[in-house]
Amino acid sequence: MGDSTGSMMYMFGAVILIYFIGMGIYQLCIYIKKKWKNRR
């Protein structure tokens, strides 16, 4: 049981990390699109 809980915690942490990275990229894309619209 102790082994599986440890891997579950790593899995949970990895999912949160991927989620934050994805959100960061998404926000960056929106920011770049806004900058491009303002340029034209």
PyMOL commands that set and color helices and strands:
alter all, ss='L'
color gray80, all
select helices_A, chain A and resi 2-39
alter helices_A, ss='H'
color red, helices_A
deselect
rebuild
show_as cartoon
